[in-house]
Amino acid sequence: QVAPEEFKTSISRVNACLRKNLPVNVKWLLCGCLCCCCTLGCSLWPVVCLNKRTRRSIQKLLEWENNRLYHKLGLHWKLSKRKCETSNMMEYVSIACYL
């Protein structure tokens, strides 16, 4: 239903958002882990906030893509939280579903 070029453009926008935010999140995570014992875990708070901000920016991007193209085709992109297959951790995945 979607032209390959349009799909590639949408995925490229999401990847660009992640590429921009991921290095900053990793640096804060490393700093937070190093200082975790001294700060009683408070040093991990910036990582939580940055992850939430990244998730919100991707959700806004997906909303924009939905309004721009996918809703017209009867599709809806969203982020969904699910359990990882290999561990007990949670991950966010993008899902395209029919309206």
N, C-alpha and C positions, 0 to 999 in steps of 0.2 A: 504493500500500500504506500510505502514511503520510498521516494527516489533514493538510491544509494548515496548520492551527493548530499542530500539533505540530512540523512542519517549520520553520515560521516561528519558533517558540519556540527550537528548537535553533540555528538560524542566528543569532538575536538574541543568544543566550548567547555564541557564538563571537565575534561582532562586538563585544560589550561587553568581552570579554577583550582583544581587539585594540585597541579604543578606549582602554582603560585603560593599556595598556603602550606603545603606539606613540609618544606624545609624549615619554616619558622616553627611549626608545631613540633618537629623532631628536636630542634635545638632546645626549646623550652622543656620538652620531656626529659632530655638528658640532664639539663640543669636541675629540674625538679627532682629527679631521682637521686642526684648527687647530694642534694640538700635536704632530702626527705626526713632523715633521722633528726636533723637539727631543728627542723621547722614543724615537726609532728605532722607531716603530710600537707601542710598549707602551701608548700612550694609547688605542689601539683595543681593547684587551683588555676593558674594561668593556662595550663594545658587543657583543662576542662572547658574553660571559656573560649579558647581558640578553636577547639573542636566543635563546639556549639556554633560558633560564628561561621566556620567552614561549612557545616551542615546546612545552616540557614541560607548561605549564599548559593549552595547547590540547589536547594529547594526553590529559591527564587528564580534561579536560572531555568530549572525545569518548568516552573509555572509560566515563565516567559515563552519558552519553547512550546509548551502546550497551547497557549493563547495564539502564538504566531502561526503554528502549523498543525500540530497533532490533533487538537480538538476538532478541527475542520475535517479531519480524516476519520474521526470516531475513535481516536486513541488517547490514552492518558499516561504520561510518565510520572512516576513518583518514587521517592526513596522509601524503602521498607527495611525495618530492622529484623534480623533473623539470627539464629544461632549458627555459628561456624560448624562445618561438617567435621573438622578434625580436632576441635577443642570446645571448651565450654564458653568461649568468648562470644561476644555479639559483633555483628558486622552490619553495615548498611549496604544495600544493593539497590540498583535502579531497576524498576519494573515497568514494562509497558503493558497496559491492559486496555481492553475495549470499554468504551463508555456505555 
